[in-house]
Amino acid sequence: MKDNDVVMVSACRTPFSRFESPMTSLPSIDLAMVVMKEVIGRVGLDPKEVEEIYYGSCVVAEFALETDVPARQASLLAGFPAEVFSVTLDRACCSSLTTLRLGMMAMRAEGVKVVMSVGSENMPRTPHLAPGLRSGTRIGHIKLVDLLFELGYKAKGFNSVAVDAGEVAVEHGVTREMQDEWAVRSHERCLKAYEEGRIKVGEELTPVVVPQAKGEPVVIDRDECPRRTTREALAKLRPVYGSPTVTAGNAPPISAGSSAILLMTREEARKRGLEPLATVVAAVSAATEPRGIAVIPAFTIQKALDRAGLSLDDMALMEINEAFAAMPLVSTKILAGGDEGKWRRLQEITNVNGGAVAIGHPVGASAGRITMTLAYELRRRGGGYGVASICGGLAQGEAVIIKV
Ligand SMILES: CC(C)(COP(=O)(O)OP(=O)(O)OC[C@H]1O[C@@H](n2cnc3c(N)ncnc32)[C@H](O)[C@@H]1OP(=O)(O)O)[C@@H](O)C(=O)NCCC(=O)NCCS
């Protein structure tokens, strides 16, 4: 343990919403403000004590409704002083781990001591675009573009992520049936985690209060998407976006939500009498050919392990974001290196409280969620190492190894 270790001292997220939810009336900037205030409030920090804020959000068209620099807007509106540095970045679904990694870099390279990493997204609020309207339509129909549809990747000739995930999964021997089975387990594990108090307000969750035009505000204090389901029910669903395997059942729902993690040096946490939630051992990024979205978590995890001088056997738990159920299956299979028994063991320790298929995937916020859920679960189990990894559009990856 070193004084300049980077430690997580506070972490929380909002519940993740359904497509139709009162929560989706709140801009992603407002959702971010909820967690930004809560994450410092829990450890008694004044906003002026946060030196830098790194903020990830990747559905640009949604925050475009409030125009640009959502990090700056959210930090000013949430009461952070005008002098606090902030940056907004888009690294697709990797964003809120990239923010954590950049925050660490600032701490290591520039001596910054207190950093906030935020991710926020409100996908259902994404507006349709009317391109060309400004220059006028001389004759013909006005075209509306839905940026949520296939997340826009096809506009420049890339595949939809569901196609890439499904095709690459099949190439790795991961069938539709396996993906459906993983999806059922994701819901079961998540519902069990709720029943047993492992996903709860005051720890991972902080409620969202949604004002109503008339009457009392609506309070949302749990994820809205987990449900009881069966393999038989999932088998009936038709593939989406032209994917060979991906359906509404083994894909994550389109969601709103935000997450925040407060980082300090160990010395700074000690000075303030704060007990770290976890030590950040290594944080790395990677990328591969654009269709390799299901394999990149495996490569990124391996890179993080190499960086930390650790092996998979050292990991008590893993989180691999369920961008689709295909991702944890393909990536654990690659990590197992052809050993069936090891593949099963890795699946057992991966996403033990469910994943994005059940919880939802507000893309910019999910990387923060998997990191904090890993930290809280490791604490509950008495400690150890864990690794969290996420893939992002066009096969980017991010992974973090933490120790509790
Ligand atoms: C897959 C997707 C298109 C589905 O959207 P949708 O059609 O609006 O989803 P719905 O929730 O209405 O589900 C469709 C149907 O499947 C059913 N269904 C969904 N999950 C189910 C489950 N776990 N068990 C049983 N049925 C389920 C719904 O009940 C619904 O049935 P209905 O038509 O009879 O009402 C959308 O969620 C999506 O695009 N997800 C992926 C987002 C994404 O790409 N994220 C980034 C990854 S990198």
The ligand as a Tripos MOL2 file, in Angstrom:
@<TRIPOS>MOLECULE
LIG
   48    50     1     0     0
SMALL
NO_CHARGES

@<TRIPOS>ATOM
      1 C1        -33.5300   -4.9260  -28.6360 C.3       1 LIG1
      2 C2        -34.3990   -3.6850  -28.7190 C.3       1 LIG1
      3 C3        -34.5050   -3.2170  -30.1800 C.3       1 LIG1
      4 C4        -35.7870   -4.0390  -28.2050 C.3       1 LIG1
      5 O1        -36.5620   -2.8950  -28.2080 O.3       1 LIG1
      6 P1        -38.1580   -3.0020  -28.0070 P.3       1 LIG1
      7 O2        -38.7390   -3.8130  -29.1070 O.co2     1 LIG1
      8 O3        -38.6630   -1.6340  -27.7660 O.co2     1 LIG1
      9 O4        -38.1720   -3.8350  -26.6500 O.3       1 LIG1
     10 P2        -39.3690   -4.3670  -25.7930 P.3       1 LIG1
     11 O5        -39.0170   -4.1720  -24.3770 O.co2     1 LIG1
     12 O6        -40.6780   -3.7930  -26.2750 O.co2     1 LIG1
     13 O7        -39.3210   -5.9160  -26.0850 O.3       1 LIG1
     14 C5        -39.8200   -6.4950  -27.2730 C.3       1 LIG1
     15 C6        -40.6260   -7.7320  -26.8880 C.3       1 LIG1
     16 O8        -39.7410   -8.6600  -26.2720 O.3       1 LIG1
     17 C7        -40.2540   -9.0450  -25.0190 C.3       1 LIG1
     18 N1        -39.1620   -9.2780  -24.0770 N.ar      1 LIG1
     19 C8        -38.0920   -8.4740  -23.8520 C.ar      1 LIG1
     20 N2        -37.3400   -8.9870  -22.8760 N.ar      1 LIG1
     21 C9        -37.9550  -10.1130  -22.4820 C.ar      1 LIG1
     22 C10       -37.6590  -11.0700  -21.4800 C.ar      1 LIG1
     23 N3        -36.5920  -10.9800  -20.7030 N.pl3     1 LIG1
     24 N4        -38.5190  -12.1090  -21.3380 N.ar      1 LIG1
     25 C11       -39.6150  -12.2330  -22.1150 C.ar      1 LIG1
     26 N5        -39.9500  -11.3500  -23.0760 N.ar      1 LIG1
     27 C12       -39.1130  -10.3060  -23.2520 C.ar      1 LIG1
     28 C13       -41.0950   -7.8640  -24.5830 C.3       1 LIG1
     29 O9        -42.0490   -8.2480  -23.6090 O.3       1 LIG1
     30 C14       -41.7330   -7.4390  -25.8580 C.3       1 LIG1
     31 O10       -42.8180   -8.2850  -26.1320 O.3       1 LIG1
     32 P3        -44.1940   -7.6920  -26.7210 P.3       1 LIG1
     33 O11       -43.8180   -7.1630  -28.0790 O.co2     1 LIG1
     34 O12       -45.0780   -8.8870  -26.7560 O.co2     1 LIG1
     35 O13       -44.6130   -6.6190  -25.7800 O.co2     1 LIG1
     36 C15       -33.8070   -2.5310  -27.8550 C.3       1 LIG1
     37 O14       -33.9490   -2.8350  -26.4940 O.3       1 LIG1
     38 C16       -32.3510   -2.3130  -28.1790 C.2       1 LIG1
     39 O15       -32.0230   -1.7340  -29.2080 O.2       1 LIG1
     40 N6        -31.4440   -2.7880  -27.2920 N.am      1 LIG1
     41 C17       -30.0170   -2.7200  -27.5490 C.3       1 LIG1
     42 C18       -29.4670   -1.3900  -27.2330 C.3       1 LIG1
     43 C19       -28.0250   -1.3110  -27.6160 C.2       1 LIG1
     44 O16       -27.6480   -1.5800  -28.7300 O.2       1 LIG1
     45 N7        -27.1850   -0.9450  -26.6600 N.am      1 LIG1
     46 C20       -25.7950   -0.7940  -26.8740 C.3       1 LIG1
     47 C21       -25.0790   -2.0680  -26.9340 C.3       1 LIG1
     48 S1        -23.4150   -1.7480  -27.4310 S.3       1 LIG1
@<TRIPOS>BOND
     1     1     2 1
     2     2     3 1
     3     2     4 1
     4     2    36 1
     5     4     5 1
     6     5     6 1
     7     6     7 2
     8     6     8 1
     9     6     9 1
    10     9    10 1
    11    10    11 2
    12    10    12 1
    13    10    13 1
    14    13    14 1
    15    14    15 1
    16    15    16 1
    17    15    30 1
    18    16    17 1
    19    17    18 1
    20    17    28 1
    21    18    19 ar
    22    18    27 ar
    23    19    20 ar
    24    20    21 ar
    25    21    22 ar
    26    21    27 ar
    27    22    23 1
    28    22    24 ar
    29    24    25 ar
    30    25    26 ar
    31    26    27 ar
    32    28    29 1
    33    28    30 1
    34    30    31 1
    35    31    32 1
    36    32    33 2
    37    32    34 1
    38    32    35 1
    39    36    37 1
    40    36    38 1
    41    38    39 2
    42    38    40 1
    43    40    41 1
    44    41    42 1
    45    42    43 1
    46    43    44 2
    47    43    45 1
    48    45    46 1
    49    46    47 1
    50    47    48 1
@<TRIPOS>SUBSTRUCTURE
     1 LIG1         1 GROUP 0 **** ****
